[in-house]
């Protein structure tokens, strides 16, 4: 039976960032199951269109990829999401998997990065290995994407667990809670003098470059500096972290270990 591995991410239009993060994850996932042929899909229609128009590069959506795999005779397909939370993007993948399940003898999907209590603890350990050494009056501030989906609570949960474990970092979100002004206010009252800004995203893309690290008036870097807190940005996606990649590999194999699902 032909076996495939489909790795699904939001995507990026930056080729070097793709190589350092998405390709790195794909490589580790593929190495962990050498009996499967590797395929790629992006969930961002905007990025897919941009790559097609700018580079004449075609990337499948998850739905397109699964339809093509069925046409090519793949009957055992494992999907691994490279998303951070169980939000809209991940739920869309899960819905499409359900609609196409009858086309396959086996179709499983691995969970995103933050899916269980243990995942939060493992992620904190992984992040500690990429963080710089910080003084007592310094912190690392991670920038999450945020979401309108209720799964945005994952960012606040991680932030709370960091505090509970006396971990020298905080988590904010660009598009939801915790907002950056709350973090700035908290850290200023704690007497923090300097922060290191890092993306809590698979790739260091537009949000990291513009909303976090730029000199724009509303960037996180500028907002910290405006209140007298020195800010040093680090443009490193989570895909560059070997321990984060190992978490995705673990999620893939947890899905593969489940009882074989046979289409009705």
N, C-alpha and C positions, 0 to 999 in steps of 0.2 A: 504494500500500500504506500503510495507516494505521500511523503510528509513535508509540511511547510512550517516555517516560523515567520509570522508577520509581526513586525515591530512598528508600533503606531505612536507617533508623537504629534504635538501641535505643529512642529516644523519651524524652520528658520530660512530666511533668504540670504543669510551671511554664510558663504561657503566655508571659510576657515572655522567659524563657530560650529557649523554642522559637523565638520570633520572631528573637532576636539570633543564634541559632546554627543551628538546623535550617533555618528559612525562608531565612536568609542563604545557606546552602549550596545549597538547592534553587534559589534565584533565580540564583545564578552558574552552576549546572549547566544550568538551563533556557536561560539566555541563550547558552550555548555551543553549543546545538543547537536552534535555533528551529524546526526542522521537526518537532519531537517535542512531544507533549502531556504535561505533567507530572502525575505521580501520586505519592502518598506511602504508605509502609507503615512500621510499627514492629515490632520483634521482641520487645519486652517485653510479655508477656501481662498482667502486673501493671499496667503503665501504661495499656494499652488498656482494661482493666476499670475502672480508676480514672477515666479520662476519660469513660467511658460512664456510670458511676454518678453522678459528681459534676457533669458538665457536659452529659450526654446527647450527647456527641461521639463519633462512631464513627470509628475508625481501623482500616484493614485490616492484617492480617498479610501478609507477603510472599506466602504461598500464596493467600490470599483475593484479593489484588490481581491476581495473575497470572491466576487463574481468571476474574475479572471482565473483565480486559483481553482475554482470549481470547473471552469471550462478546460483547464489544463490537466484535469484529472487528479488533483490533490484531494485526498479524502480524509486525511488526518492533519488538522491545522491547529497550531498553537499561536495565540495572539498575546503579545506583551505590550501593555500600555506604558509609555514613558511620562505619563501625566503625574502631577504631584498629588492631587486630591481627587476624590470621587465626585467631581463636579459635572457641569453640563457636557464637557467634551468627552469625559469617560462614559457618562450615561448614554450619550449618542452612540458610541462604539458598542456598548452592551445591547442597545436596542437593535442595532443592525445585525449583530451576531444572532440574536433571537430570530429575526426574520429570515436569515439565510441558513439557519441550522439544518433544515431538511436536505440541503445540498451536500452535506458532509456526513461521514460516518462518525467522525469525532471532531469537535470544535470546542476548545477551551480558551479562556481569557484570563491572563494574570492581572492581579490587582495593581492599582497605581501605588505611588511611593508611600503615602500615608494612609494605611488601611486598618491598622490595629494598634493597640497600646504599645506592643513591642516595637512597631515601626517607628514610633516617636522616639523611643529610647535609642534604637539603632541609629536613627538619623542624627540625634544629638552627638552620639559617639563619632559618626562619620564627619559631621561638621567640625568637631573639635580637632580633627586631623588636618583640616585645611585652614583653620583660623590662625592668625598670628598670635604671638604671646602678647597679652594685654596687661597693663599696669592696673593697680587698684582703682584708679580714676578713669579707666578706659573701658569701652564695651564694643562688641561687634553687633551691628544691626543688620539683620537679614531682610531683604525686600521680597515679599511674596507678591504674586500677581493679584490675588483677591478674586472674588466672584460674586455675582448676584445670587447664585445657587446657595442653598443652605449649607453646603459643604465648606463655605468660607470660614466656618467655625474652627476648622482644622488649624488655621493660622493662630487664632487666639488660644487654642489648646496647646499648641507647641510653645507659644510665648509663655503661657502659664506654667508649663512643665519646666521650662528653662529657669524660671524664677524659683520654683519649688526645689529644683536640684542645685540652686546657686550657680547656675551656668552663666558665664559672663557675656550673655548675648540677649538680644531682644528680637522680636519678629513684628514687622509691620506689613501692610498690604497696600498696593497702589490703588485698587478699586473697591476695597471694602475695609472692614475692621480687622486688626487695629490700625487706626489712621496714624500717619507719621507725626502729626502735631501732638497727639497724646504721648507718643514715645519721647519726643523732644522735651515735652514738659516734665515727664517723669525723670528723664536722665539729667535734665538741668537741675531739678530739685535734689537729686542724689549727689550732685557735685561732680558729675562726669565731665571731664575736660576734653576728651577726644574719643571719636568713634571710628570704626572700620566698617565700611558699607560693602555688603556682599549680596548677590542675587540668591534668592531661594527659588530659583527657576532652573529648568533643565539646561537652557542656553542663556548666555549673556547677550541678549538681543536689544531691541529698541528700548524696552522699559529700563533695562540696566544702563544702557548707554546714555539715554536722554533723561529719564525720570529720576535716576539714581545718581549718576556720576557726572553729569554735565554742569556747566556754570550758569544754566538758565535760572531765572528768578525763582521758579517753583520746584527746582530739583531738590532731592533730599540733601545732597551735599551743600547746596546753597542755604537751605533752611537751617541746617545745623550750624553752619558758619555764622549765620545771621545772629544767633544767640550766643556766640562766643565758644562754640564747641568745634574743635578742629575735626575735619572729616576726610578720611582717606578711602577712596573707592577701590574695589578690587573687581575686575571684570572676569570672573571665573564662573562658568555655569556648573550646575551640580553634576552634569555628565562627565566633567573632568575629574570628579572625585571617585577613585576606584572603589571605595566603600559604598558609595551610593549605587554605583553600577552593580555591585554585588547584591544589594537589596533587590534590584529589579530581577536579577538572575534567580534569587531565592523565590520571589513571587511567581516567576514563570514555572519553576519546578514544583511549587505548591499546587499550581493549577494542573500541571501534568500528572501529579500524584493522585488527583481525584479519580473516582471511578469513571471508566470510559463511558461517555455519553453517546448513545446510539440514537440516530434519528428515528422517529416513529415511522 
